[in-house]
Amino acid sequence: KTTNSIRPAGPLPEFTYPGGFFRPSRSKVRKKVKTMRKKLVLDLVVAVVAVVLGGAWLLSPPAEFPDRLAKLQESETSVNNSYYNLPEFAAQFRNRNGTGLGGLFRLNDVRIPYFEKIWTREVGKKGAFLDVGCGGGIATNALAKLGFENIEGVDIAENALAVARAEARAMGLNEITYAVGSCYAIPAADASKDGVLMSDVLEHFHDLRRAVAEVSRVLKPGGVFLLDTINRTPLSWVGAILIAERLAGYVEPGTHDWRMFITPNEIATLLNDTGFLLGPTDDLIGFRPANPFSSVPTFVTSGSDTSGAYLWWAKKKIM
């Protein structure tokens, strides 16, 4: 057994060899500790970089489609439009507490006053109106209650329409009719409507040009097309996809595909190409959740800030 005349502070590790016990020198211990520290620091740096890169990948939106106004194949997208016809989800259109699809009741706080103002100002309340993609009739019934009595709702989801009809009867709105129909073949005669609404649905359409051409077909000259939709921005990626679908679970994952969201410039191009006169930019109004982390979402207008979602309108040209 060997001993040192000057002992280090604290015991050193002992290693057993055939020749007995051996205590390494302090220099060797320091070298080993230094090597271990370097490895630990390197492993920590690698872990931090991996977390940062992984977080950046998760937070970054996917690559956009080359042309959002071109027809998209359903196989190219991840949106699940059949979700609205499932009975268990269609029933959520009754949720006036704002949960699930009932969150659209909260959306009424910003969209219904806007729709009422524009239609009343431009064409009055006594004309014929149509809500395309009406779902459970949340906007349709609200507008009928405000005096747009000659309004119809159209949607491809029969189970959602059943909820819309029941809700209309419960509200005493017995004149409203709801029909199964596609945005690509609207069940209405040419030039038969004074106003057409597409609220919270344009971002679900794979062929925007065809859908808006159908709106033009059924509108009378001078008729007004109202819309609201979600802008394709980093903010909407975080709010509508990461928070609403993946974290808070306000709606089912796959309800939206961020790449199918539509910018105001794209809407302007689409409407101009289809024979519409755009409403003034003062009427291009943004809106967003008041608190995206609230258990029940509420919405507020955001003026000219359209980075979340927005409302706008256009008028069919009078030839």
Number of C-alpha atoms within 10 A of each C-alpha: 7 7 8 8 5 6 9 10 6 6 8 13 9 10 10 9 8 6 7 9 12 15 16 12 11 11 9 10 14 11 11 12 12 12 12 12 12 12 12 12 12 12 12 12 12 12 12 12 12 12 12 12 12 12 11 11 11 11 14 13 19 12 8 12 13 8 9 17 18 13 13 16 9 12 7 9 17 15 21 15 15 10 15 24 18 13 15 10 17 24 20 20 25 23 14 15 12 20 20 21 22 23 23 24 23 20 21 18 14 19 24 17 13 18 23 17 11 19 22 15 10 14 15 16 21 13 17 20 27 27 22 26 24 27 30 33 29 25 24 28 25 19 22 20 14 12 14 22 20 17 24 23 27 26 24 20 24 21 19 25 27 19 21 28 21 15 18 24 14 10 13 12 17 11 12 20 16 23 19 15 18 16 23 16 12 20 15 17 10 14 15 17 25 25 27 26 23 21 21 20 18 23 21 19 19 20 18 22 18 18 20 21 18 20 30 25 19 21 26 21 18 20 28 29 30 21 20 23 24 27 26 22 19 15 16 21 22 19 20 24 23 19 17 21 18 16 12 16 15 23 20 15 17 16 19 21 18 26 21 23 22 20 18 19 10 15 19 18 13 17 22 14 13 19 17 24 19 21 17 10 10 9 16 18 20 23 24 25 19 13 12 18 14 11 12 16 23 20 19 16 19 17 13 14 14 21 19 22 27 26 23 24 25 21 23 24 17 11 6
